[in-house]
Amino acid sequence: MSITLEGDWGGRVLSKRSFDPRHIDVGKVPLCAMGEYELGAGLWLVGIGPGDLGHMTERAKSVAKSCSKRYLEGYTAVIPPDQENKLEEFVGPWEKAMRPLVENPEEILDLAAKEPVALMVVGDPMQATTHIDLEARCLEKGVAFEVIPGMSATTLAVSLSGLQSYRFGRQVTLPYPYGDYLAISPLEMIDANYVSGLHTLLLLDLDPTGMGFDPPKPMQPYQAFEVLKAMVKKFLDEKGMKESLQIPVEEWDAILISDIGTDSQRVASGNLADLAELQGGWIHTLILPSEMSLNEREAYERRLL
């Protein structure tokens, strides 16, 4: 059995076992005790959009301001440093939450059981497994949980590319190599999309350590190019020639989207070798097209370097 949590900010369906039945009124319980300037206890996952804080909705600002404690999650996605420095002007004082605090959230949940807590997330908050896990943790502890959606950088990237959204396959993250270890599973996913006639949205890694402790060091286009070349070489060495990988990486069609949602946003298409030489930008996303339709090819050519 489930109950619907209701409130002025929307509702969610959560398991009845997470709450004291004595507080349930006809199968429904308020999400938060809402006042004009006050929220009740709970964890609010607040999407702040990508890039410029101007993309943050009024609803997101209002909820974050009204919470008594605010964290900015800083390892699954990031905003430019100048925007991070302005965040306090929008919502009030906040603290950075890196991977250990978010993946072991007892401190956050204990606080959220007593007062409203905002965990602000760059982009749209429920696109990371980590944040979906927080919903489950709240259910287990009987902590109210609500999501305030934000504009997604991945949605923006697809729109800016000029390619058709329905023709994208599985989204892939390109990780930094770790020591001598180089995973080829991202390449296999890219190839699976390609042979299925689907484009790939390729998110470039933010953390060379893979630990989520340190400030981000977003992968640059030239690094992504080198990683992809190394992956193809390793794949061919280990598994032999594959028809779909016969085109040299240098000649792959690609679209590079840099600093999405900021004043310095840039969209450029071309072969991967040429895009790898582009300088500037902080956070980058690559799109690797499969076979393009006529309209898509025309859009691609309008974005050529």
Phi, psi and omega in degrees: 000145179231161176235153179262127175273126185243155176178173182297342185260009179113175182228160176223158177256120180235162183292137181297331184294345183280352187232155176291119183300338181295342183261005182266127179248108179053045175078005182228147179223139180298139176296310178213147176286102189270129169240181183297323182234018188223136174252155173276178181297148178153171177256124180250115177269109191250115175281129183253006179078174182265154169067248184285138180293350174297343177278353180287128184287159177298325179296317179297316179298315183298316180294314181299317179299323185282345178284148182277344177219136182231134173239147169250116179289127193239023181228337177276334177200156184221159172251160180302149182305322182293327178286323176300322180293336181270349189302323181299328178296331183274322191231347186104181183301147181211165177235152178279134176245111179264184190306314182301319182289325183281322181276345172234076197270022184305318180299315180294316184290323177299320179290319181293338177290342184247337184205164181287129182235133177253128168251105183275135185232133178293134181083220179258126195289338187260026178265356179249138179305323180306319185281329174295323177296325178299323177300315179296320179297320178297319177302315181297325184263359180071029179263129178300144187220133180215146179248130171253106185298153175229163176297135184266131177296326181292322176296317178298319181299315179297316180297316183291336183291335185082002178268159183283128185298326183287352181259016176265140177263209184296133176289141185231140172257132178262108184274157168294149169295146178247102183062234179271357184271128176229110179287141175251001180299324176300320178296320180296324177289320176300315182294321179298319175299313185301312183289343176269004180075026184243141178283158179241126169270117187250111179271129182271139185302152179252347191223108180297336182276335183073008186261336179076022179264321193265163174304148185293148171229080187304138177298136180265161183305318181294328177290318177300318178301314180293321179295316180296318177299317180295323179295316180297317179299314180296318180300312182293324178295322185272327189239356178086175185296142176227131187303319184289349180250016181286333178290128179302144181303324180303332185260003179297135169294143179203159173233126179255125178241119186245139173052054181304134174081010179244171178294338181262015180306138181221137176233123181218139176245162180156186176283157189298325180297318180290318179296327181296340181272352181293138179255159176091167182090158183245302181249132186233149174228139177249145170241127179250104184286149165271205177298129184261146172289172180301314180297320179294318180298321178295319177296320178300316182291331176292340181259007182299147177303000000 
